[in-house]
Amino acid sequence: MKNSNVEQLFGVWANKDSELVITGKMIMLFTRKGTDYFSSVVTYKINENRIDLFNKAIAFFYKSTEKASCKYFCNIKENWIESRDKLDLQTPIRKKSFSIINSNSSLSISNDAEIFLKFNKTNNTLTLNSNFSKKENFKQIEKIQVCNFKIREKATKVSIGKCLTEWSLFSGFIEDEKEQSFTAEIHTNKHSYIFSQNKWKGDKFLYCRAARIKSNNNGLVFAQNIRLMANSNEFTIKMEQDNLLISKQDILIKNDFFNPKSCVFINDGKEIYWSLKDFTEDEIILNGCAGEEYKHPRPKAKNENYEYFKYES
């Protein structure tokens, strides 16, 4: 990264109907327009005074027809591929270049034709102008600090909660062009994001979600505020009525809900308690749902596909 001014934008941003997360390499957006929902992933490279954006994937979920479609850019074929329901979607422009313009009052990512992002330093408001969000304003609810990789500390009985968070602080985009599948994920100190087109037990799915997370030495609490899922058995589109109000709240862990043998759903299923099952200094195992185990390995080496974030207690 050659322009540190852009770091002012790194973090989680939200409003009533949308959520936006910006890291040093990726932007992920979730937004609601009436009864329809959209999600997108953009990767980018920062130069001294310019930022090059590369549209990577976009998903559409339509409540009225219960249809969902995804377009993603396949690097091998160098072309856009549309999957799931064929909806004759407009193909996004693959690459856009913008200037980085910094002043005392604002930071803009713009070109002669449009302003993509504008951060107002006076009222700390971020304005997004995209194909789905025309001049939509966001408030920051969490900051992200990108850092160099370092070997994470070993887990002990009194550091399990910290390790569950710290070991997972990264973003990455992993794809398998042969299977036409990919997963983009961003995990911060307070939030977790997934945009995935993949397979599970042979069933193809399209899954985009935003969630709050919090852990302690008894396990981890997971609370989805946005869930967009389409597979052969499920079509779900959910977002909290006031997404900003919910997403900015810290989770209050109630230890009595941790069951040492299984996961526990509370608050009408809006929160899931994954309890500690076992651990070593290099791996933490949680009780997942339906008898599954969720394994969290300690990162010991840098993954070149990832970027890493600073732990905040």
C-alpha positions as CSV (number, residue, x, y, z in Angstrom):
1,M,0.0,0.0,0.0
2,K,1.4,3.4,-1.0
3,N,-1.2,5.8,0.2
4,S,-1.9,5.7,3.9
5,N,-4.8,8.2,3.6
6,V,-7.1,5.3,2.4
7,E,-6.6,3.6,5.9
8,Q,-9.3,6.1,7.2
9,L,-11.8,4.0,5.2
10,F,-10.8,0.6,6.7
11,G,-13.6,-0.8,8.8
12,V,-17.2,-1.8,9.1
13,W,-19.8,0.7,7.9
14,A,-23.6,0.3,8.2
15,N,-27.0,2.0,7.8
16,K,-30.6,0.8,8.1
17,D,-30.6,-1.2,4.9
18,S,-26.9,-2.0,4.1
19,E,-23.6,-3.1,5.5
20,L,-20.2,-2.4,4.0
21,V,-16.8,-3.6,5.0
22,I,-13.5,-2.2,3.6
23,T,-10.1,-3.7,4.2
24,G,-6.7,-3.1,2.6
25,K,-7.5,-5.4,-0.3
26,M,-11.2,-6.0,-0.5
27,I,-14.7,-4.4,-0.3
28,M,-17.8,-6.4,0.5
29,L,-21.3,-5.0,0.4
30,F,-24.7,-6.2,1.5
31,T,-27.8,-4.1,0.6
32,R,-31.6,-4.3,0.6
33,K,-33.7,-2.6,-2.0
34,G,-37.4,-3.2,-1.1
35,T,-37.8,-7.0,-1.1
36,D,-34.7,-7.7,-3.1
37,Y,-31.2,-8.1,-1.8
38,F,-27.7,-7.7,-3.4
39,S,-24.2,-8.5,-2.3
40,S,-20.9,-7.9,-4.1
41,V,-17.2,-8.4,-3.7
42,V,-14.6,-6.0,-5.1
43,T,-10.8,-6.4,-4.8
44,Y,-8.4,-3.5,-5.4
45,K,-4.9,-2.3,-5.6
46,I,-3.7,1.0,-4.1
47,N,-1.0,3.1,-5.8
48,E,0.4,6.4,-4.6
49,N,-2.5,8.5,-5.9
50,R,-4.7,6.0,-7.6
51,I,-6.8,3.0,-6.7
52,D,-7.7,0.2,-9.2
53,L,-10.9,-1.7,-8.5
54,F,-11.7,-5.1,-9.8
55,N,-15.3,-6.4,-9.6
56,K,-15.0,-10.0,-8.5
57,A,-18.5,-11.3,-7.7
58,I,-22.1,-10.1,-7.5
59,A,-25.2,-11.9,-6.2
60,F,-28.9,-11.1,-6.5
61,F,-31.6,-12.6,-4.4
62,Y,-35.3,-11.9,-5.4
63,K,-38.0,-12.5,-2.8
64,S,-40.9,-12.4,-5.3
65,T,-39.6,-15.3,-7.4
66,E,-37.4,-17.0,-4.8
67,K,-34.6,-17.0,-7.4
68,A,-30.9,-16.1,-6.9
69,S,-28.1,-15.6,-9.3
70,C,-24.4,-15.0,-9.1
71,K,-21.9,-13.6,-11.6
72,Y,-18.2,-13.9,-10.9
73,F,-15.1,-13.2,-12.8
74,C,-13.1,-16.4,-13.7
75,N,-9.4,-15.6,-13.9
76,I,-8.5,-18.6,-16.1
77,K,-11.3,-17.9,-18.7
78,E,-10.9,-14.2,-18.3
79,N,-14.6,-13.8,-18.5
80,W,-17.8,-13.4,-16.4
81,I,-19.6,-16.6,-15.4
82,E,-23.3,-16.6,-14.3
83,S,-24.5,-19.5,-12.2
84,R,-27.7,-20.7,-10.5
85,D,-30.9,-19.1,-11.9
86,K,-30.3,-17.5,-15.3
87,L,-31.7,-14.0,-14.9
88,D,-30.1,-12.1,-17.8
89,L,-28.2,-9.8,-15.4
90,Q,-26.1,-6.9,-16.5
91,T,-22.5,-7.7,-16.6
92,P,-20.4,-5.5,-14.3
93,I,-17.4,-3.5,-15.6
94,R,-14.4,-5.6,-14.7
95,K,-12.0,-2.7,-13.8
96,K,-12.4,0.9,-12.8
97,S,-9.6,3.3,-11.8
98,F,-10.1,6.2,-9.5
99,S,-8.0,9.0,-8.1
100,I,-7.4,9.3,-4.3
101,I,-8.2,12.9,-3.4
102,N,-7.5,14.0,0.2
103,S,-8.3,17.3,1.7
104,N,-8.9,18.8,5.2
105,S,-12.6,18.1,5.0
106,S,-12.9,14.9,2.9
107,L,-11.3,11.9,1.3
108,S,-12.7,11.0,-2.1
109,I,-12.2,8.0,-4.4
110,S,-13.3,9.4,-7.7
111,N,-12.7,9.9,-11.4
112,D,-14.0,12.4,-14.0
113,A,-17.2,10.4,-14.4
114,E,-18.2,9.5,-10.8
115,I,-17.4,9.6,-7.1
116,F,-17.2,6.0,-5.8
117,L,-16.5,6.7,-2.1
118,K,-16.4,10.0,-0.2
119,F,-15.6,10.2,3.5
120,N,-16.8,13.4,5.2
121,K,-14.3,14.1,8.0
122,T,-16.6,16.7,9.6
123,N,-19.5,14.3,10.4
124,N,-17.6,11.0,9.9
125,T,-20.0,9.9,7.2
126,L,-19.1,7.7,4.3
127,T,-21.0,8.0,1.0
128,L,-21.1,5.1,-1.5
129,N,-22.1,5.6,-5.1
130,S,-22.4,2.2,-6.9
131,N,-24.7,0.4,-9.3
132,F,-26.8,-0.7,-6.2
133,S,-26.3,2.2,-3.8
134,K,-26.7,5.7,-5.2
135,K,-25.3,8.2,-2.8
136,E,-26.0,6.0,0.2
137,N,-24.6,7.2,3.5
138,F,-22.9,4.9,6.1
139,K,-21.7,5.3,9.7
140,Q,-18.6,3.5,10.9
141,I,-19.3,0.9,13.6
142,E,-15.8,-0.8,13.8
143,K,-12.4,0.2,12.7
144,I,-9.9,-2.3,11.1
145,Q,-6.2,-2.0,11.3
146,V,-4.2,-4.0,8.8
147,C,-1.0,-5.5,10.1
148,N,1.9,-7.7,9.1
149,F,1.5,-11.4,9.8
150,K,3.0,-12.8,13.0
151,I,2.7,-16.2,14.5
152,R,-0.3,-16.2,16.8
153,E,0.1,-17.0,20.5
154,K,-0.5,-20.6,21.7
155,A,-3.8,-21.4,23.4
156,T,-4.0,-21.9,27.1
157,K,-6.9,-22.4,29.4
158,V,-7.1,-18.7,30.2
159,S,-6.5,-17.4,26.6
160,I,-9.1,-19.5,24.6
161,G,-11.4,-16.5,24.1
162,K,-8.6,-14.3,22.9
163,C,-7.2,-17.0,20.6
164,L,-10.6,-17.7,19.0
165,T,-10.7,-14.0,17.9
166,E,-7.0,-13.4,17.1
167,W,-6.4,-16.6,15.1
168,S,-9.3,-15.6,12.8
169,L,-8.4,-12.0,12.0
170,F,-7.9,-12.0,8.3
171,S,-9.5,-11.5,4.9
172,G,-9.1,-13.7,1.8
173,F,-10.5,-14.7,-1.6
174,I,-10.0,-18.4,-2.5
175,E,-11.4,-19.8,-5.7
176,D,-11.4,-23.0,-7.7
177,E,-11.9,-22.1,-11.4
178,K,-12.4,-25.8,-12.3
179,E,-15.3,-26.2,-10.0
180,Q,-16.5,-22.6,-10.6
181,S,-16.5,-22.1,-6.9
182,F,-15.1,-19.4,-4.6
183,T,-15.2,-18.1,-1.0
184,A,-14.5,-14.5,0.0
185,E,-14.3,-14.0,3.8
186,I,-13.5,-11.2,6.2
187,H,-13.2,-11.7,9.9
188,T,-12.7,-8.7,12.2
189,N,-12.6,-8.4,16.0
190,K,-16.4,-7.9,16.2
191,H,-17.8,-9.1,12.8
192,S,-17.6,-11.9,10.3
193,Y,-18.5,-11.9,6.6
194,I,-18.8,-14.6,4.0
195,F,-19.6,-14.5,0.2
196,S,-19.4,-18.0,-1.1
197,Q,-20.5,-20.0,-4.1
198,N,-19.6,-23.6,-3.3
199,K,-20.7,-27.1,-2.6
200,W,-21.6,-28.8,0.7
201,K,-22.2,-32.6,0.7
202,G,-22.6,-32.4,-3.1
203,D,-25.2,-29.6,-3.0
204,K,-24.4,-26.3,-4.7
205,F,-25.1,-23.2,-2.7
206,L,-24.9,-19.4,-2.9
207,Y,-24.4,-17.9,0.6
208,C,-23.8,-14.3,1.6
209,R,-23.9,-13.3,5.3
210,A,-22.9,-10.7,7.9
211,A,-22.7,-11.5,11.6
212,R,-21.5,-10.2,14.9
213,I,-19.2,-12.4,16.9
214,K,-17.8,-12.6,20.4
215,S,-15.8,-15.2,22.3
216,N,-14.6,-16.0,25.8
217,N,-12.9,-19.0,27.4
218,N,-16.2,-21.0,27.2
219,G,-16.7,-20.7,23.5
220,L,-18.0,-18.3,20.8
221,V,-21.3,-16.5,20.2
222,F,-22.4,-16.0,16.6
223,A,-25.3,-13.6,15.7
224,Q,-26.3,-13.2,12.0
225,N,-27.9,-9.9,11.1
226,I,-27.8,-10.7,7.3
227,R,-28.4,-14.1,5.8
228,L,-28.8,-14.7,2.1
229,M,-28.9,-18.4,1.2
230,A,-29.9,-20.3,-1.9
231,N,-29.5,-24.0,-2.3
232,S,-31.7,-27.0,-3.3
233,N,-33.4,-27.1,0.1
234,E,-33.4,-23.5,1.2
235,F,-34.1,-20.0,0.0
236,T,-33.6,-17.4,2.8
237,I,-33.3,-13.7,2.7
238,K,-33.1,-12.0,6.0
239,M,-31.8,-8.6,7.3
240,E,-32.6,-7.0,10.6
241,Q,-35.3,-4.3,10.2
242,D,-32.8,-1.7,11.3
243,N,-29.4,-3.2,10.4
244,L,-27.3,-0.3,11.8
245,L,-29.0,-0.5,15.2
246,I,-28.3,-4.2,15.5
247,S,-24.9,-4.5,13.9
248,K,-23.3,-1.8,16.0
249,Q,-24.3,-3.5,19.3
250,D,-21.7,-5.6,21.1
251,I,-22.9,-9.1,22.0
252,L,-23.5,-9.7,25.7
253,I,-22.4,-13.3,26.4
254,K,-24.4,-15.2,28.9
255,N,-22.3,-18.1,30.0
256,D,-25.2,-20.2,31.2
257,F,-26.2,-20.7,27.6
258,F,-23.0,-22.6,26.8
259,N,-23.8,-26.3,26.6
260,P,-20.6,-28.4,26.8
261,K,-22.1,-31.0,24.5
262,S,-23.9,-29.1,21.7
263,C,-24.7,-25.7,20.2
264,V,-27.5,-23.7,21.6
265,F,-29.9,-21.3,19.8
266,I,-31.4,-18.4,21.8
267,N,-33.3,-15.2,21.0
268,D,-35.5,-16.9,18.4
269,G,-32.4,-18.4,16.7
270,K,-30.7,-15.0,16.2
271,E,-27.8,-16.0,18.5
272,I,-25.9,-19.3,18.5
273,Y,-23.7,-20.4,21.3
274,W,-20.8,-22.7,20.2
275,S,-19.3,-24.1,23.3
276,L,-15.7,-25.3,23.9
277,K,-15.3,-29.0,23.3
278,D,-11.5,-29.4,23.4
279,F,-8.3,-27.6,22.7
280,T,-4.5,-27.9,22.4
281,E,-2.1,-25.1,22.1
282,D,-2.4,-25.3,18.3
283,E,-6.2,-26.0,17.9
284,I,-9.5,-25.1,19.5
285,I,-12.5,-27.3,18.8
286,L,-16.1,-26.0,19.3
287,N,-19.3,-27.9,19.5
288,G,-21.0,-27.0,16.2
289,C,-24.6,-27.7,15.3
290,A,-26.0,-31.1,14.2
291,G,-23.2,-32.9,15.8
292,E,-20.5,-31.1,13.8
293,E,-17.2,-29.9,15.2
294,Y,-15.8,-26.4,14.3
295,K,-12.0,-26.5,14.4
296,H,-9.9,-23.4,14.7
297,P,-6.2,-24.0,14.0
298,R,-3.5,-21.6,15.1
299,P,-1.9,-19.8,12.1
300,K,1.8,-20.5,12.1
301,A,2.8,-19.3,8.6
302,K,1.6,-16.5,6.4
303,N,-0.9,-17.3,3.7
304,E,-0.2,-15.2,0.7
305,N,-3.9,-15.1,-0.2
306,Y,-4.7,-13.4,3.1
307,E,-4.3,-10.0,4.7
308,Y,-4.2,-9.8,8.5
309,F,-5.7,-7.5,11.1
310,K,-4.6,-6.2,14.5
311,Y,-6.2,-7.8,17.6
312,E,-8.3,-5.4,19.7
313,S,-9.5,-6.5,23.2
